[in-house]
Amino acid sequence: GRHHGIECYFLADRNIRFMCNQHSLGLGINNKSHAIMAGGIRRHPLDEPEKDVIIDGLNLGRAMSFKNVAAGLAFGGCKTTVHMDPLDLNDMHTMGFLAFALDRSRSMTGPDMNFPTEMADVMGKNFSVQFTGGPNAPLGETGKPTAYGTFVALKEAVKFHYQDSSKSLSTMSVAVQGLGAVGWYMAEHLIEAGASLIVTDINKDRSSQLKTKYPLAKILIVEPDEILSTPADILCPCAMGGIITEENINTLPFKLIFGPANNQLRATGQETEIKLAKQLEKAGILYQIEWWHNTAGVLCGAEEYFHGPNATYENLIAKIEEIVPKKTIENLTYAKEHAITPTESAYRLSEQIIYR
Ligand code: NAD
């Protein structure tokens, strides 16, 4: 049942420049005696450099292994990155090729960034690919539960960081970068908790829609290039990765960085991530690597995988509330007790399970 190897598939077709499927550190096994690897499929447009698409697949695949452990799931991790432009949904040749490749790679997958859910639907209907997540999956898109899981974990991180019961989100300011499938719901939870928000999105309509929906909330809209320099108690990254760099850490005006975006640290692997995590700690910023708390998407996938059409949102919410905040408390406590950063402790706690 264990599968500690790292496999990487590169496939190409007439409309797909290539597809990179990274599997690593698998623990799962399915009813066909195949290792199960869980992780989404992400499309990169053809104008992006080839190298970035590969690195993204490799890094995210590795992170998915750790994320599945953090979610308490016995799945290996994987990520598929596809280098291609949007497809004609009637192009059954390419759609079939993708379906075949996903099946061969033994992935339990779901649509990730830039991968249209319509495409997942066509592939599901025509080629029986079992996607989890997406509007037509039993539990719908994973953005909403991911935001909820991150939010309940963030509340624990706030309590832990301030060790002061009077300190709560209602008296704090939170900078939210990105108001997409996850960021929108994250902003809604934060508004409901009474936080004052600083928001940005390259799609300016998203910020104004939030303000229109919540006219009484404290919402300041800033430009995308101002979000990392506008002072706030918390930064909640909900857009692209690579925003925390060796160069900008000492300029970040936050006490806590805690959000759902994947790969927030601009790093090339675990060693550089830990280096940046130490730098963040030195700068007085509490930071927990995101795969330890943005796990509700995989919990959603697991609920659908195991229960099919009988999966329920109530079960998912119960699982999120049972697992996600507890894991954050466990990790922050372990980090404190061992005088290491929460990023190092997240790796240590996961490795204790993966290599058990
Ligand atoms: P999305 O594409 O729906 O939303 C991203 C939003 O960020 C968009 O509104 C986009 O306009 C905005 N954006 C892009 N670049 C920006 C910039 N430079 N400045 C400000 N805004 C910018 O994607 P999503 O599903 O919400 O995912 C957001 C992040 O969360 C990603 O890093 C993703 O990997 C991660 N994540 C998503 C899920 C999920 O279930 N959707 C689960 C775990 C992690």
Residues whose N, C-alpha, C, O or C-beta is under 5 A from the ligand:
A	BS01	NAD	T142 G143 T146 Q177 G178 L179 G180 A181 V182 G183 T200 D201 I202 N203 P224 C238 A239 M240 G241 P260 A261 N262 N294 G297
